[in-house]
Structure formats: C-alpha cells, structure tokens
Amino acid sequence: MAKETMQAVSQAEQQAAQLVKSAQEESERAVSEASQKGAQLMANAVREAQKKTEILLGVARADGEKIRDAAQKETEETFRVLEQRASLHRDEAISAVKKIVLGER
C-alpha cells in the first residue's frame, strides 16, 4: 500500500508538473500573441493618425491659400484706392508747388 501511495503521489506530481509546464507554455503563447496584436494595433493607429494628419494638413493648406488670396485682393484694392487718392491730390500739389515756386497767386 505504501508503494501504491508513493506511485500515486509520484504520478500526481508528474501530472502537476505537466500542468504547470502546459500553463507556462500557454501563458507564453498568450503573451506573444498579445504582443503581436499590440504591435499590429499600434501600427494601425499610426497609419490612421498619418492619414488624418494628411487630411488636416490639406485642409489647412487650402484655408491658408484662401486667406492669402483674400489678403492679396484686399491689399491690391487698398493700393488702388490709395493711388486714386494720390492722383486726385497730385494735381493740387503740383499746382500749389507752381504757385510757390513761380510766385503765382
């Protein structure tokens, strides 16, 4: 009976050792799969972020071009108005200078 008990204990220890080994292997496999899945998710997230960045950059460029064009048009219009005003006052200034230089009244 002692021999049978020892054999049963030995067999139970072997089964326990095998269960521990199987659990360790399964744990390592799960960690490896999780690591691979995590890396894939990170790569996907980076690609999505790059796509969104490119879209936002395109929108920002388009907005910047619109603002630049509007500012350029406004500047050109202001310059045109200033030239018109200067032209109107140029004749008056020339006339005033002639009066001073020539002594005209």
C-alpha positions in Angstrom: 0.0 0.0 0.0 2.9 2.4 0.7 4.3 1.6 -2.7 1.0 2.4 -4.4 0.6 5.6 -2.4 4.2 6.6 -3.4 3.3 5.8 -7.1 0.1 7.8 -6.8 2.0 10.7 -5.3 4.7 10.5 -7.9 2.1 10.3 -10.7 0.2 13.3 -9.2 3.5 15.3 -9.0 4.2 14.4 -12.7 0.7 15.5 -13.7 1.1 18.7 -11.7 4.4 19.4 -13.3 2.9 18.8 -16.7 0.0 21.1 -15.9 2.4 23.8 -14.7 4.5 23.3 -17.9 1.4 23.5 -20.1 0.2 26.6 -18.3 3.6 28.2 -18.7 3.6 27.4 -22.4 0.1 28.7 -22.8 0.9 31.8 -20.9 4.0 32.5 -23.1 1.9 31.9 -26.2 -0.8 34.3 -24.9 1.8 36.9 -24.1 3.4 36.5 -27.5 0.0 36.8 -29.3 -0.9 39.8 -27.2 2.4 41.4 -28.0 2.0 40.8 -31.7 -1.6 42.1 -31.6 -0.5 45.2 -29.7 2.2 45.9 -32.2 -0.3 45.5 -35.1 -2.8 47.8 -33.3 0.0 50.4 -32.8 0.9 50.2 -36.5 -2.7 50.6 -37.5 -3.1 53.6 -35.1 0.0 55.2 -36.6 -1.3 54.7 -40.1 -4.7 56.2 -39.2 -3.0 59.1 -37.5 -0.9 59.8 -40.6 -4.0 59.7 -42.8 -5.8 62.1 -40.6 -2.8 64.3 -40.4 -2.5 64.4 -44.2 -6.2 65.3 -44.4 -5.9 68.1 -41.8 -2.8 69.4 -43.5 -4.6 69.6 -46.8 -7.5 71.4 -45.3 -5.1 73.8 -43.5 -3.2 74.5 -46.8 -6.5 75.2 -48.6 -7.6 77.5 -45.8 -4.2 79.3 -45.8 -4.4 79.8 -49.6 -7.9 81.2 -49.3 -6.7 83.6 -46.6 -3.7 84.6 -48.6 -5.8 85.2 -51.7 -8.3 87.3 -49.8 -5.4 89.3 -48.2 -3.8 89.9 -51.5 -7.1 91.1 -53.1 -7.6 93.4 -50.2 -4.1 94.8 -50.4 -4.5 95.3 -54.1 -7.8 97.1 -53.6 -6.3 99.3 -50.9 -3.3 100.1 -53.1 -5.7 101.0 -56.0 -7.7 103.3 -53.7 -4.6 105.0 -52.4 -3.3 105.5 -55.9 -6.6 107.1 -56.9 -6.4 109.4 -53.9 -2.8 110.3 -54.6 -3.7 111.0 -58.2 -6.5 113.4 -57.2 -4.2 115.3 -54.8 -1.2 115.2 -57.2 -2.7 117.9 -59.5 -3.5 120.0 -56.4 0.1 119.5 -55.1 1.7 120.4 -58.5 -0.5 123.5 -58.7 0.5 124.5 -55.1 4.2 123.9 -55.8 4.0 126.0 -59.1 2.4 128.8 -57.2 5.1 128.8 -54.5 8.0 128.4 -57.0 6.7 130.8 -59.6 5.2 133.1 -57.1 1.8 132.8 -58.6 -1.3 133.6 -56.6 
